[in-house]
Amino acid sequence: MYKKCWLPLLLLCILLPGCGGSSQNVVRTRVVILGFDGMDPILVERMMAAGELPNLSRLHQQGGYQHLGSTIPPQSPTAWSSFATCTQPGNHGIFDFLRRNVRSYTPTPGFGMTHPPELAPDGSVKTPARSLTFRQGETFWSVADKQGIRCKLLHIPFSYPPDALEHGEMLCGEGVPDIRGFTTTFYSLSDAFTPEQLEAQEKKRVAGGMRIPLRFDGDEVTVKIPGSPDPRLRTGVYVETPLRITVDRNGRTLSLEFQERQLTIVEKTWSPWVEWTFAVSPQFSVRAISSFYALEVGERVRLYMTSLQFHPKEPYIPFSCPETYSGELADRYGLYKTIGWSHDTHALRQDALTEDAFLEDAEKTDAWLEKLTLDELDRNEFRLLIAVWTSTDRIAHMFWRFRDPKHPLYTEDGAKKYGRSLEDSYRRADGTVGKIMDRLKPGDLLMVLSDHGFHSFRKGFNLNTWLIRNGYLALRGQTDPATAHTEEGQELLQGIDWSRSRAYGLGLGGVYLNLKGREGQGIVEPSQAQALIAELRERLLEVRDPDTAEKIFSAVYNRDEYQGRAAGEAPDLQLGYDEGYQTTKSSAKGAAPAELFEPNLDKWSGDHASSEVAATAGVLFANRPLASNATLMDLGVTALHYLGATVPKEYEGKNLLASGPSAK
C-alpha cells in the first residue's frame, strides 16, 4: 500500500509551494511579477470591457483582478520603494523626488545621490564614481537571494544601485543617471534657436537638457559636445569632444563625424547607438553611448541627441549585478538604452523631440525589455523574475492633454492624432502579458501590477505662495504678504526669511514646519507644532479654485500617517489633490511665484504625484485568486511565501495566498 502511494504524494509536494519546508530549492515553483508603471484601473477596466485587453481579461478570469493600494504620496519613488521593501514609507524613508537638509534647508534628490570619482594627483582614479540610495530596509529579492533563491530583476524602478546578489542577476532601471550624474541630459542642436531660447540656455533654464547653436559655414559646422564632468575642476566643467556636422539640405540628410567615426542620418529617423570616449586624464576615461534623431533637415536643421549614457561594457558606475551582466546583455543584443529615465520627457517638454519620435522610441524601448524578459523566461535560470515597464507612466504624463477636453492644451486635431496613444501603450503591455502567460509552467505564480493610477493635471497650485499669502512664510525684504513672491529662476528655498517663517513647502506635496530644534533656523516651538499642523490642514482643505469654486484638495494627510524608523524625515503635512490639480514644478522646487494658481501649459499634462491616494490606486492581476484589499507591500511577502522562503518580521505586507485553494 505504501509503495503505491509514495509517488502521488511526492508529486503533490513538488507542486505545492512550501511543501517539505524551507528556503532550499527543493520546490521548483516560480514567481513572475510584471510591473507597468502608472497603469490606471479606470482606463484598464474600460478597455477590458471593450475587448481591447484580451490577455489581461484572460488573466482576470484565471485568477483575479483588483485595485492595488498605493502609498502616501502615490509617487513612483515612494511606491516602488514600498514594493521593494514590503514596508510603509515611514520605514523605508522615501517620501518624494526631493528631500531637504533640515539644518541648511537645501533640497537634494529624494531617493539617492551620485558622487563623482576622486582622482589622484597623477590623474589616476583614487576613488571610483559611486551612487548611494537613501532607501532603508532590505528588498524582498535580497531576502530570497540569501535563502538560495535565484532571481532575475529587470528595470525595477528606484532599485539602483544594484543589490549584491549571490545567485541571480539584476539590471537596474529608473534611478540610473547619465555620465554627468543627472537623471538625464538631452542635447538639442539647431541653427534656428531664437534669442529667447539661447538666453534661457545661458541662464541654465532648459530643464533636463542643453541647447547647442549651429552656425553653419556653408554646409558644415563643428560644435563641442560636453560629456563627462572633470572632478578636478569646479562643478559644471565638462570634458568636451568635437562633433562635425555636414548638411545635405536637398537630400534631407546629416553626416556626423566624431572621434574617428562617421554616421549619416536621414530626416525623421533614429540613428543606431554610437560610442564615445571622454578622456578626463591620461589615466582615466569615461565611456558612453548615445543616439541621434534628425527632426528637421532642410531650410533649418534640428538635431536631437539622447543623454550620454553608461556604456554597458565599461559602465561609469556599475548598474547591474554581477557587474558583468550589463556587458553580457550587450554581447547578446548589441548596445541598448541604459539610462534609468528611459523615456525623454524633458526633451518633449522642451520641444527638442516631437511626439511622433517620442512614441516611436517608447515602442522600441518596450520591445527591447520584452525581448530580454522573454529570453530570460525561456532560459529558466530563476525562481523569481521581476520586470517593469515605464512607458505606460511617461506617455500618460505627456499625452493626457490629448485625452482631456478640459485641459488647457487640448485640441481636437491633437486628440484625433494622439488621443489614444496611452491606450496603445496599454495594448502593448497586454501583448507582453499574453506572451509571458503562454510561456508559464504549471505551478508558476504570475502577478501583474501598477504602482498607482493617473489623473489630469489642468491647473497648478503654488503652495509656497499660499503659505506667504496666509502669513506662514515670509521673504527677505518683502513685508506685504499680499504681493510678496520670488523672482523667476529663484528656487531651492532661496530668499526666505526664516526668522518670520513658520512653514514651507518642498517637493510635490510636502509641507514642513520651521520647527525649533529640528530646522536650522526653526522658530516654531515643539509644543505648538500639533496645533499649527491642525490649523494648516483645516485651512488647506478649504482652499478653492477661484474660477470654479471647487475645492482643490480631497485629502490632506498629517505626519501621523507615517510610522517607523524613518518617520522623522516625513513631511508634517502631505497634500492630497483632487482631480485636475497638482503643485507647480516651480513651487515644488521651493519657489513662490506671484500667482496662486496657474493654468498648466506644460506638456506634462497628467499626474498622480500628490493626488489623494484613495483615488489613485494601481492594478493587480494574478493567475490565482488573491486576498482582497491588496497593497504594494503585499506582493513581495506573497512571493516569498510562495517560494517557501522565510519572511522578515519587519515586513508589513501580508500573504495574499495565505489560505484556502488560492494557496495551491
N, C-alpha and C positions, 0 to 999 in steps of 0.2 A: 504493500500500500504506500509506504513512504517513498519507495523508488518511483512510483507513478506520479507522485505529487510534487517532487522537488523541482522539476523543470518549469511548470507553470508559475510556481511561487517565485523562482529566480527571475523569470521574465517580468513578473509583476513588480518586483523590486527594482529592476532596471528602468522600467517605465515611470515609476513614481518618484518625483523629486524628493531627496532627503532620506529615502529608504536605505537602511543599513548605515545610517549615521552620518557623516560629518562633512568636513571640508575636503575630503580626499576626492580625487577624480574617479571614484568608483561609479558614480551616477553620471550618465552621459547626456542628460538633458541639456539643452542650450537655451539661452535667453537672447533675443534680438530686440533692441529698442531703437526705434526710428523717431527722430525729432524734426519737426517743421516749425521753425521759429515764427511766432505770431499768427499761426493759423487760427482764424476766428470761428467760433462754434456757430454763430448765426449764419454766416456765409456757407459753412460746411453743410449745415442742415438744409439750407435752401438748395444747394447743388445736389445733395443726395436725393432730395425729393424730386428733383428734375431729372434724375438718372445720369448726372454728369460725373459722379464719382463712384463708378461701379465696384472698384476694389475696396474702398473704404466701406461701402454698403455691404459688401460680402463679409468683410471683417466684423462689421457690426452684427451681422446675423450669426456668424460663427461664435462670437463670444459676447461682445457688448460694446457700448459707447456711452460716454457721459461727459459732462463738463468737468474740467480739471481745475481745482483750486490753485490760484497763483499766489503771489506774495504781496506784502505791503512794503513798498510800492510794486506794481506789476511791471517792473523794468527788467530787461534781459539780464544784466549782470547780477541782479538780486535773485531773480527767478532761477536762472541756471545754477547759481551757487547753492540754492536750496535743493535743487535736483541732485547736484553732485554730492552734497554732504548730508542729505536727509535731515537737515536741521532748519530752523527758522532763521531769519536774518539776524535776530538778536544773538545767535550763536556763531554764525559764520562771518558776520561783520561787514557785509557788502550791502549798502543801502542806496547807492546812487552811482552815476557815472563820475561824480565829483565828491571829494571829501575835503574837509577843512582842517588846517592845523589849528588846534584850539588856542595855542599861545600867540601865533602870529596872524591868524585868520587867513593865511594864504591857501587858496584852493590847490589841490593836487588831484591827479586821476583817482577815481574811486575804487579801482579794483587791482591796481598794481603799477609798478614803475620799471622803466628800463634805465640801466646805468651804462654809460659808455665805457670802453676799455681804458685801462690806465697803462700808459707807455713808459718804459724806462728811458733814461737819457739818450741811449743809442737808437731809440725808435722801435725796439722790440716790445712785445706785449708782456707787461708785468702782471696785469690782472685782466682777463678777458671781459668783454661786454657780457652783461647778465640782466635778466629780468626777474623781478620779485612779485609775488602775489600777496595781496592783503587779506585774502580769504583765509579764514580759520576753519579747522576741522579736517577730517580725513574723508576723502572721496570713497564712495562705495566700491568703485572698481579697484582702488588700492587695497581695501579690505579683502576683496575677492582674491586679488593677486597674492596677498600674503598667505592665503589659505590654499595656494596652489592652483587657482582657477585662472586659466589663460584668457586674456581679454584682448579685443581689437577695438580701439577707441578712435573714431574718425570725426574730426571737426566739432567736438563738443564745445560750445561757446564758453568763454571765460574759464577755461581749464588750461591756461598757459601760465607759467612754463610747465612742461610735461611732468607727470608723476614718474618717480623712479620705480619702474616695474621690473620684476624678475622674470615673469613668464609671458608677457604679452607685448603688444605694440601699440603706440599712441601717436597720432598725427594731430597736432593742435590746430585749432581754427581761430575763432574770434578772440582777440587778445594779442595775437602775434603782430608786432609792429613792422614798419618798414625799416630800412637800414639807417634812417635818420632818427629812429626812436619814437616816431609818431604813429597814430592809428593808421594813417595812410596819407601820402602826399602826392597828389596828381600834378602833372605838368601840362600846361596849356601853352602852345606856341602858335603865334599868328602875326600876320602883317597888318591886321585890321583892328587892333585894340584901340579903343577910344582913350583920350587923355584921362577921363574919369577912371577907366579901368586900370590904367597904369599908375595913377595916383593911389588907388586902392592897394595896388601891389606894393608900392613904396611904403605905405603905412601899415603893411602886414595885415590887411583886412580881406584877404582872399581865403575864406575858410577852407581848410583841408587841401590847399594846393598853392601853386605859384604860376604866374603869367610870365612868359619869356617872349619879348617882342622880336619879330623877324624883320630885319631891314635888308631887303634883297639888293644886291648889286647885280643887275641883270637878272639871271635866273638862279643865282647862288647866294647863300648866306651861311656863315658859321657862327654858332652860338655855343655857350658853355653850359653844360648840364651839371648843376650842383648835386653831388651824391652823398658820400659818407661824411659825417662830421669828423673834424680833426680834434681829438680830445686834448691836444696840447695847446690849443688856442681857445679864445673866448667862445662862449655859446653863440651859435648862429653862423659859424665859419665852416664851410664845407669844401671837401676836395672836389675840384671841377675837372671835367673832361670835355673836349670839343666835339660838337656834332655838326657836320656839314650837310646842308640840305640843298638839293638841286630840284627845281620845279619844272615840270613839263605841263604848262597850263592847258595846252591843246589836248595832250594825251591824258590829262587828269591823273597824273602820277607824281609821286615824290620819290627821289632817290636819297637815301640816307647813308652817310659814311661816318663811322666812329670806331676807334680802337681797332683799325685794320679790318673792319667788317663793312660789308655793303648790303643794302636792303632796299627793295623797291616796293612801294605801297600804292595801290590803286584807290582812288577816291571811294569813300564809304565802305572800306574793308578794314579788317583787323590784320595786323602783321603776326607772324609767328613769334614765339618767345625769343628774346635776344639776351646775350650775356654781357655783363660789364665787369670791369675791374677798376677799383679806385685805390690807388697807391697812397696810403696815408703816410708811410715812411718806407725807406728801402727794405725794412724788415717786416712790414705789416701792410697787407692789402685787404680790402673788403670786396668780396664777390657779390654780384646782384643780378637779377633778371628783371625785364620789363617787356611790355609790348606796346605797339602804337596803333592808333586808329586815325585814318585820314578823313576828317569830317568834310573838308572842302578843299578842292584843288582847282582853281580857275582864276577868276578875276581877283579873288583873295585866297589866302591859304590859312587853313585852320587845322592844326595837328594836335592830337591828344596823346599823351604818354602816361601809362599807369605809374603808380608808385614804384620805386626801386625796392624790390622785394628780396627776401633772403634767397640765396642760391641753395637749392635743396641738397646739393652735394658738398657745398662748403658754406654752411649757414653762419651768418654773423653771430647768431645766438642759437643754440640747439632748440628746435621746435618739435622734435619727435623723440620718442623713446622706443628702442635704443636710438642714439643719435644717428646711426647709420640708416635707420628706416626711411627717412626722407630721401636719402640718396638712392636707396633700393627702389623706391617708387619712381624716381626719375629714370633709372635704368629700365624699369618695367614699361613706363608710359611716355618717357620724354619729359621735358621741362613742363612745369604746371604752376598754377597760381598758388603762392604760399602766404600771401598777406591774409591776416585774420579777418579784417573788414573786407570781405571778398567781393562786395558789390559797391562800386564807387558812387555812392550817393552824393558825396561832396562835389564831384565833377559835374553831375547832372544838375545840382542846385546852382552851380556857378556858370551854367551854360557852356562848360568845357566839353560836354558829352551830350549827345542827343538821346531822346527817349528810345529811338529805334536801336541805336548802338548799345545802350544800357540793357535793353531787353534781350538783344542778341547775345551779349556777354553773359547775362544771367542764365540763359538757356544752356550755353556751353559750360558754365560753371556747374550747374546742376547735373549735367550729363557726365562730367568728369567724376564727381563724387558718387554718382550712381554706379558708374563703371567700377570704381575702386571698391565700393561696398559689395557689389555682386561678385566681384573677383574674390574678395576676402571670404565671402559666404561660401563660394564654391570650393575654396581651398580647405575650409573646415578646420582651421587651426585655431579654434577658440571655443570657449563655452559661454562667453558674454561678448556680444557685439553691439556697439552703440555708434550710430551715425546721425549727424544733424545737418540739415539744410537751412539756410537763412534767407534764400531769395523770397520766400513767402512773406517774410517780415519787411524786407527792403522794398519790394515792389509795392506793398501796402503803404509804406511811409511815403513813397514818391508819387504814386499814381492814384491815391484816394481822391485827389482833386478832380479826376475824370469820372468819379462814381457818385459824387455828392452834389446835386444841383444847388445846394445852399452854400457850397464852398466859394470863396471869392474868386478863385482861379478856374472855376468850372466853365467850360464852353461846350456847346452842342457838338461842334466839329471834333473837339478833343475827346468827348465821350464816345462818339461813333468809332474813333480810331483806337483809343486806349482804354475805353470804359470797362473792358473785360480782361485786361492784362493780368489782374490779380487772379481771376478765375483760371486763366491759362496756367499760371504757376501752380494752382491747386490741382489742376488736371495732370500736370507733370508729376506732382507729388503722388497722386493716386496711381499713376502708371508705375512709378517706382515701387510703391507698396505692393502692387499686384505682382511684379516680377519677383519680389522677395518672398511673398506668400507662396508662390509656385515652387520655390526652392527650399522651403522648410521641410524638416524631417518630423516624423511622428514624435510627439513629446516636446517639441520646441514651443517655447512661450514667446509670442510676439506682442509687443506693446508699441503703439504709435501715439505720440503726444505733441502738443504745442505748449509753450510756457505761459502764454497769455493770449488774450483776444485783441481786438482793434476797435478804434473809433475815429471819427472825422476830427480834424483839428482846424476849425474855422477861424477862431479868434484867440489871440494870445493875451494873457494877463500878466502885467508887470508887478510881481509880488513885492519887490523892494520899494516900488513907487507907492503901492498901497500902504506899506509899513510907514513910509515917510508921511503920506497924507494924513495918517491916523495917529501920528505922534510917537511911533515906536522906534523909528530910525531917523538919524539926523546926519546931514552932510556938513563938512567943514566949510565955513564961510557963507553958508546959506541958512538963514534963520526962519524963512517963511515956509512952513510945510506944505502950503497950497501950491507952491511953484518950484520948490527945490527938486533938482534932478541931476543926474550925472551927464557929462558930455559924451558925444559919440566916440566910441572906442575906449571909454573909461570903464573898465570892467574889473573883475577879480577883487571886488570889495574895496576898490580904491576910493579915496576921498571921503570916507565915513568918519564922522566924529564919534568915536567910541565912548567918549565921556558923556554923551547925550543919547546914546542908543541902547534900547532895551531888547531889541530883537532884530534879526536879519535873515534874509533868505539866501540859500545857496543850493545849487543843483536843481533838478527838475521839479521838485516839490517839497523840499525840506525847509522848515522854519526852526531857527535856533535862538535860544535866549542868550543874551550877553551876560552870562552868569558869572558872578564874582567867585573867584577861586577855581574856575574852570577855564573860561576865556581869558586871554592875556590881559585885556583891559576891561574885565567884566564889572558891571555896576548893579546888576540885579541880585539882591540878597537871596540866598537859597531859601529862606523862609517865605519869600514872596513868589517863588517860582511856580508853584502849582496854581495859585490864584491867577497869575499872569497867563499861564498856558490855557486855563479855562476861559479867561476873557478873550484871548486871541481866537480860540476855537469858536466861541459863540459868535464873535463879530465876523469871522471869515465865512461861517455858514450862512450869514445874512447878505453877503456880497451879491449884487445883482448886475446883470448886463444892462447898461443904460439904454440900449437900443431895443431890447425885448422885455425887460423887467424879469427875465428868468434868473434863477439862482445858478451860479456857475459851479458851486461845489455841492455834490450829493453826499460827501463824507469828508471829515477832517479827523485824522487819527492822532491820538496823543502818544506819548512815549510809553504808556502802559502796554501798548500793543507789542512791545519788544521785551523779551526776557532772555537772559543768557549772559555768557561771558563777555560778549561784545556790545551789550545793550547800551553801555555808556557812550558809545560812539554814534548812536542813533540820533536822528533829529528829534527835537522836542515836540514838533508837530509835523505831520506828513499830510499834504493836500490830497484830496480825492475828487478830481474834477468830474463834472457831468459831461455828457456828450457835447462835443464841439469845442471844448476849451482845454488849454494847456498853458503852462508857464512859457513865456517867450524865451528864446535862446539867450538873449542878452541878459535878462533878469536871472536866468539860471546860472550865468557866469558871474553874477554878483553886481550887475549894473542896475540903475534905476532911471529908465527913460522918462521923458516928460509926460507922456500919455499913459493913463492907467490901462487902457485896452488898445489893442492893435489888430486890425484885420490880418489874417495870416496870408501874406502874399509870397510865401516861401513854397517851393515845390515840395518840401517836406510837409505834406498835407494830411497825413494820417498819423495817429499816435496812440499811445497807451501808457506812457511813462509814469504819469501821475493821475491816472484815472481811478475811479472808485474800483477797488479790487473785486467786489461782488459782481460788478457789471463787466469784468474784463477777464473772465475765466478762459482757460485754454481748452483743448480737446484731449480725450483719452479713448483710444480704441484698443481692443485686445482680442486675441483668438480664444480666450477663455473668459467665462463670466468673472467679473471683479466686484468687490465690495463697493458700495456707493460712497459718495462724498469724498472721493479721492483728491489728494493734493500732490503737488510736485515732490514732497518729501517721501511719498509712499512708494514710488517706483523702484528706487534703489533697495529699499527694505524688501519689497516683494521679490526682486531679482535675486537677492542674497538667499532668501528663504527657499526659493525655487531651485537654486543651485546647491542647496544643502550646506550653505556656509553659516557661520556664526555671525550674528548681527550685533554691532557695538551697542552697549547700553545707552550711550549718549544720543543715539539716533532717535529722532522724534516722529518718524513716519511709522506707518502701520503696514502689515502684510495684507495686501488686497486679495490674496488667495488663502486666507487663514483657515478656512474650514469648509466642510461640505464638498460637493462634487467639483467646485471650482478649483480645488487644490490638486486635482488629478490632471 
